[in-house]
């Protein structure tokens, strides 16, 4: 039961990381597209700065999720080793 739960948690974290990575790529692409317009004064600087803040927030969330995933793998490994296998060992 614990192993299955840990696997589900890890799977959920991987989906979250994929979603955050997609958001990060989207923010980066948008910022690259409007950056020349900001320099020329055709795009509001405050909106560009909001994009920067959002990208930084998503980047931090991605990093945080990566760290929490790495920390949770170790307990899952200990559970797997502590659980007796149904397969006989010779």
Backbone as CSV, one residue per row, in Angstrom:
resi,resn,N_x,N_y,N_z,CA_x,CA_y,CA_z,C_x,C_y,C_z
1,UNK,0.819,-1.191,0.000,0.000,0.000,0.000,0.863,1.254,0.000
2,UNK,1.885,1.289,0.839,2.743,2.474,0.907,3.511,2.684,-0.390
3,UNK,3.950,1.593,-0.999,4.696,1.705,-2.248,3.806,2.275,-3.339
4,UNK,2.602,1.778,-3.450,1.672,2.283,-4.464,1.371,3.756,-4.240
5,UNK,1.203,4.138,-2.994,0.927,5.540,-2.669,2.115,6.421,-3.056
6,UNK,3.328,5.979,-2.741,4.521,6.746,-3.099,4.649,6.864,-4.619
7,UNK,4.347,5.787,-5.318,4.416,5.835,-6.785,3.407,6.823,-7.357
8,UNK,2.216,6.848,-6.781,1.196,7.808,-7.222,1.649,9.241,-6.949
9,UNK,2.241,9.458,-5.776,2.746,10.787,-5.438,3.838,11.209,-6.415
10,UNK,4.743,10.291,-6.717,5.828,10.596,-7.647,5.283,10.863,-9.047
11,UNK,4.300,10.109,-9.445,3.679,10.315,-10.748,3.002,11.684,-10.812
12,UNK,2.318,12.053,-9.749,1.675,13.363,-9.673,2.684,14.491,-9.733
13,UNK,3.806,14.307,-9.044,4.853,15.333,-9.083,5.439,15.465,-10.482
14,UNK,5.601,14.337,-11.167,6.128,14.394,-12.533,5.168,15.143,-13.456
15,UNK,3.874,14.924,-13.270,2.896,15.669,-14.082,2.941,17.159,-13.760
16,UNK,3.096,17.491,-12.475,3.214,18.896,-12.085,4.462,19.522,-12.686
17,UNK,5.589,18.790,-12.645,6.822,19.314,-13.214,6.671,19.554,-14.712
18,UNK,6.005,18.639,-15.415,5.791,18.804,-16.852,4.939,20.038,-17.128
19,UNK,3.901,20.231,-16.322,3.038,21.392,-16.486,3.801,22.685,-16.220
20,UNK,4.583,22.709,-15.154,5.366,23.901,-14.827,6.416,24.181,-15.900
21,UNK,7.020,23.142,-16.437,8.003,23.327,-17.508,7.352,23.928,-18.739
22,UNK,6.145,23.479,-19.037,5.407,24.026,-20.174,5.078,25.504,-19.943
23,UNK,4.651,25.836,-18.732,4.365,27.233,-18.404,5.619,28.093,-18.506
24,UNK,6.725,27.560,-18.022,7.985,28.290,-18.066,8.390,28.563,-19.513
25,UNK,8.256,27.572,-20.368,8.578,27.752,-21.789,7.660,28.796,-22.424
26,UNK,6.401,28.777,-22.044,5.441,29.741,-22.578,5.798,31.170,-22.163
27,UNK,6.107,31.365,-20.885,6.504,32.692,-20.409,7.775,33.163,-21.123
28,UNK,8.736,32.268,-21.261,9.993,32.624,-21.912,9.759,33.024,-23.363
29,UNK,8.943,32.257,-24.076,8.644,32.576,-25.475,7.941,33.929,-25.593
30,UNK,6.981,34.173,-24.705,6.263,35.446,-24.741,7.207,36.606,-24.435
31,UNK,8.071,36.429,-23.452,9.012,37.487,-23.106,9.981,37.758,-24.262
32,UNK,10.442,36.707,-24.914,11.335,36.889,-26.058,10.637,37.617,-27.197
33,UNK,9.361,37.353,-27.364,8.601,37.986,-28.443,8.359,39.473,-28.185
34,UNK,8.074,39.828,-26.942,7.724,41.226,-26.659,8.911,42.074,-26.208
35,UNK,10.025,41.455,-25.892,11.189,42.203,-25.424,11.611,43.319,-26.389
36,UNK,11.718,43.049,-27.691,12.081,44.141,-28.604,11.031,45.262,-28.621
37,UNK,9.777,44.895,-28.407,8.719,45.898,-28.386,8.813,46.782,-27.147
38,UNK,9.253,46.193,-26.042,9.435,46.964,-24.810,10.534,48.002,-25.025
39,UNK,11.626,47.573,-25.628,12.760,48.470,-25.869,12.330,49.653,-26.744
40,UNK,11.493,49.383,-27.744,11.033,50.439,-28.662,9.877,51.256,-28.097
41,UNK,9.328,50.812,-26.952,8.241,51.551,-26.332,6.856,51.183,-26.843
42,UNK,6.734,50.072,-27.577,5.446,49.644,-28.121,4.708,48.667,-27.209
43,UNK,5.336,48.244,-26.157,4.722,47.294,-25.205,4.971,47.838,-23.806
44,UNK,3.954,47.863,-22.953,4.117,48.440,-21.607,5.155,47.687,-20.770
45,UNK,6.080,48.432,-20.213,7.147,47.842,-19.393,6.583,47.142,-18.160
46,UNK,5.519,47.692,-17.580,4.952,47.060,-16.381,4.385,45.672,-16.697
47,UNK,3.835,45.489,-17.889,3.347,44.156,-18.263,4.514,43.192,-18.461
48,UNK,5.596,43.705,-19.039,6.783,42.869,-19.220,7.351,42.454,-17.864
49,UNK,7.398,43.375,-16.936,7.899,43.058,-15.593,6.996,42.042,-14.895
50,UNK,5.695,42.124,-15.148,4.769,41.125,-14.585,5.077,39.744,-15.166
51,UNK,5.404,39.693,-16.456,5.799,38.417,-17.075,7.063,37.871,-16.411
52,UNK,8.012,38.753,-16.153,9.250,38.334,-15.474,8.960,37.753,-14.096
53,UNK,8.083,38.429,-13.355,7.736,37.934,-12.015,7.046,36.579,-12.097
54,UNK,6.129,36.432,-13.042,5.423,35.154,-13.187,6.382,34.042,-13.591
55,UNK,7.300,34.362,-14.502,8.270,33.349,-14.915,9.159,32.953,-13.741
56,UNK,9.566,33.922,-12.932,10.394,33.623,-11.756,9.624,32.755,-10.757
57,UNK,8.336,33.044,-10.578,7.507,32.256,-9.658,7.402,30.807,-10.132
58,UNK,7.169,30.621,-11.431,7.049,29.268,-11.982,8.392,28.550,-11.915
59,UNK,9.459,29.266,-12.178,10.794,28.674,-12.091,11.091,28.209,-10.667
60,UNK,10.749,29.020,-9.690,10.958,28.650,-8.284,10.098,27.443,-7.901
61,UNK,8.874,27.405,-8.395,7.994,26.269,-8.101,8.552,24.990,-8.719
62,UNK,9.121,25.107,-9.914,9.724,23.944,-10.572,10.902,23.440,-9.761
63,UNK,11.749,24.356,-9.318,12.909,23.977,-8.503,12.467,23.332,-7.195
64,UNK,11.494,23.930,-6.547,10.993,23.408,-5.282,10.418,22.006,-5.457
65,UNK,9.677,21.814,-6.532,9.081,20.506,-6.804,10.163,19.475,-7.098
66,UNK,11.208,19.878,-7.808,12.322,18.968,-8.098,13.012,18.529,-6.822
67,UNK,13.202,19.480,-5.908,13.840,19.139,-4.633,12.960,18.204,-3.809
68,UNK,11.654,18.478,-3.772,10.770,17.632,-2.966,10.653,16.249,-3.581
69,UNK,10.751,16.131,-4.897,10.714,14.828,-5.548,11.948,14.020,-5.190
70,UNK,13.102,14.675,-5.181,14.343,13.981,-4.847,14.325,13.503,-3.406
71,UNK,13.771,14.296,-2.521,13.709,13.931,-1.103,12.749,12.763,-0.902
72,UNK,11.656,12.708,-1.664,10.663,11.656,-1.455,11.070,10.325,-2.071
73,UNK,12.046,10.322,-2.962,12.476,9.070,-3.577,13.172,8.185,-2.556
74,UNK,13.973,8.773,-1.691,14.708,7.988,-0.699,13.776,7.188,0.211
75,UNK,12.722,7.780,0.797,11.822,6.966,1.618,11.128,5.865,0.811
76,UNK,10.809,6.142,-0.434,10.160,5.123,-1.271,11.104,3.957,-1.492
77,UNK,12.370,4.242,-1.668,13.357,3.174,-1.858,13.496,2.343,-0.589
78,UNK,13.489,3.023,0.565,13.586,2.275,1.825,12.375,1.379,2.012
79,UNK,11.197,1.865,1.661,9.980,1.055,1.785,10.077,-0.160,0.879
80,UNK,10.546,0.041,-0.347,10.655,-1.068,-1.300,11.617,-2.128,-0.784
81,UNK,12.729,-1.708,-0.184,13.690,-2.677,0.330,13.194,-3.357,1.593
82,UNK,12.379,-2.677,2.374,11.900,-3.237,3.633,10.718,-4.184,3.426
83,UNK,10.026,-4.046,2.290,8.862,-4.877,2.028,9.304,-6.228,1.495
84,UNK,8.865,-7.323,2.118,9.254,-8.642,1.615,8.660,-8.882,0.234
85,UNK,9.448,-9.444,-0.604,9.015,-9.721,-1.970,8.179,-10.996,-2.010
86,UNK,7.232,-11.035,-2.940,6.404,-12.232,-3.099,7.172,-13.302,-3.843
87,UNK,8.248,-12.905,-4.516,9.063,-13.844,-5.271,10.071,-14.514,-4.349
88,UNK,10.135,-15.847,-4.362,11.098,-16.512,-3.497,12.527,-16.212,-3.946
89,UNK,13.396,-16.030,-2.989,14.825,-15.775,-3.295,15.605,-17.043,-3.064
90,UNK,16.485,-17.322,-3.960,17.299,-18.546,-3.858,18.697,-18.229,-3.456
